[in-house]
């Protein structure tokens, strides 16, 4: 297992969230349309796959044209667009309707990607993605808390609006619940449990006929994130969120293993604990660069994708989402840049200028498999 020194689990998680959140440019997009995306030309399909493949829309630099360039590139090798968003608490608590917020922030992006032939998955970030130990930043700034019934109600109404207006194929209502439980004060975790369960009940009452779920952090469950401890598992998550119809997994295993081949063959299947739920890897990747005490390479990243395909096949997964298509141009991030951010900047399948890495050819080969 890798020695990650001072890269504690929460710091790692926070930096990755900042990487994603700092470059989320959906509000900058105007309604656009595009032709449907296709597969990867010239690649034979040697096998089948059960799992849809997708990406976050995160660009390498904060520029709308770059967002569209990235979408145009990855739409040729993906079926799924993944939106994982912090709720717009300030606007919602000031009285802006969920529909108005979605029309401004999400509908243009979703329409553009659907014009490229992609489907949509959605995850609502319920607490602070930059620090799982804390309330969402906007709530802290407002002096509010997810423990308040009024705040929970706003969250529930917003997710219902997402279901109705965006019509995603799957809806996540709380992310990395085991990491929140490990990092946050007990009252904050209890409020998250209460809110997520109430939201799931609302969605079911509204006859939302798509899987409703949470995600767990794989490295936390296996005890390998920032430390070496026994397997913890996710029994508590299944007990606290009994509505879960799909197991969502977040996984960045290069923080726990030095080589992709070291990842256990039951890395995903053990989390199911004998359950027959579908599995969706909602975020993750393997860095192609050596950074700090993490040693890696483009070859290791490519090998990880082959390993991940085996893990996905082992559970007949529903889907897999790669957090970045292109590497992040760190020079484009407004200061202060978190010191652990470089650990995530090179998990893209292309460089920040969209030059192919070896991992992209592996991804394309997997994408060429017939989707069952």
Number of C-alpha atoms within 10 A of each C-alpha: 17 19 19 20 11 13 19 15 21 21 19 24 23 21 23 23 19 18 26 23 16 15 20 23 20 19 16 17 19 16 14 13 14 13 12 14 20 13 14 17 10 8 14 13 14 10 11 14 20 16 26 18 24 29 25 22 26 27 28 28 23 19 15 18 13 18 22 18 14 22 23 18 14 22 24 19 24 26 26 24 26 26 23 21 16 18 22 18 20 14 14 18 16 8 10 13 16 22 18 13 18 18 16 17 19 23 22 20 27 23 18 21 27 21 17 22 19 23 20 19 21 22 25 21 18 23 27 20 26 21 22 28 21 19 23 23 18 18 20 13 10 11 8 17 19 25 17 11 13 13 17 21 14 19 27 22 18 23 23 21 19 21 20 14 15 19 17 21 15 21 26 25 24 25 26 21 23 23 22 25 20 15 17 19 13 13 12 21 25 16 19 24 18 17 24 25 20 17 23 24 15 16 22 15 9 12 9 17 11 15 17 24 23 24 26 25 25 27 26 24 21 19 16 24 27 22 20 13 12 10 13 16 20 21 13 13 18 14 10 16 18 12 17 21 17 22 26 29 23 22 21 21 24 28 26 24 21 17 18 21 14 13 18 13 14 13 19 23 20 17 20 20 12 8 10 12 15 16 24 26 25 28 22 22 23 30 29 28 20 14 16 14 14 18 18 18 14 19 13 21 28 22 18 23 19 17 18 19 16 14 19 22 17 14 20 16 23 20 20 26 26 21 26 27 27 27 24 28 17 17 9 13 17 9 8 6 15 15 11 19 21 21 23 27 25 28 26 27 30 22 19 21 14 17 11 14 18 16 24 19 15 18 20 19 19 25 24 21 17 14 15 8
